[in-house]
């Protein structure tokens, strides 16, 4: 099999290449005979193209969960607090078992407490902390376990725990910012739906009886609203069933590979929203990869774990191409430069980090800058969405009101004209 390696020769020159060997130990021995100092040695995987690449990317998207169980904010809060407390305890010299027991005691009863108890028990039985977390992938994903394993093997567990605490805290901050920014627009949308429902179900029927008793001629818009109101009152159950079936169909299609590919590509191409999504996903990719590389995780392993955490098929495909390029001895920046997903400034920063050997710190700093910009962009976007929703709500309510009162105005005008004659 083939192994990709990064090494230095006696003059200090960096060499990245591929070597064939039957096992890792044989590859290391062959490189030592060439008087090379190996700093990274990873089994080379076959370059994926076509259907195989799409299948791999699809699996990445299905398993894409950011650190600490990104699927649910509650789990992320638990894991963030856990790593912050654990990093403090371990840095003060507290034994791992005692630190886990202390955190477990102050955790309320529930699934999270049971998880901590199981992890502590396994550590007491002699397993490493990374091994004890492995059965609980819902809370501790592959990125988390890789960083902990690297910290345990290097004797820098407290530093790794601090990095994990920082990573999960930042992810929680981003999630909270997005959720907080969308609360008011979503509330306005529900208010709009509620107002229209009340008007169609209760207000319009009263006007319908009035118009019938007066025998007033109805404009086309009023007839349309009356017909729609009558249909909804008569077949409201059909409307609910249709909406439910439509929602189920959309959900099922979005769960398929074709649906995910379409949606992940479409959301990135939206005029304004797509740019915001690209920026947030780019920041996540940079942050995760930066933390992994700073934690001394091998580059190919860091790319694989980053691919699993992208959450977007287009970015996952980009990371797959970066893996293939690195496997062949190339640079990440050469792949980023050919993609429209990554801005040119980010590509140049990564290229500079590769030249200086400081890719990890560069990626982490880039992620911090992008997070600050994303927070500003999100607030600006929210300030634009809110008046748009209010305007749409006002137009809808105004349209209904005018359609209802227009026949009355016509009737009053006709009556006044008749009285004057």
HUKA-V271338 format. One record per helix or strand of 3 or more residues. SS is the DSSP state (~ for helix, > for strand). FROM is the first residue (numbers start at 0). LEN is the number of residues. Records with the same first field share a line. If there is no record, write none. Layout:
SS->FROM-LEN  FROM-LEN
This chain:
>->1-7  13-7  36-7
~->23-10  49-14  72-19  95-10  110-14  128-6  141-13  156-58  219-15  235-20  256-13  272-22  298-11  312-15  331-5  343-13  358-62
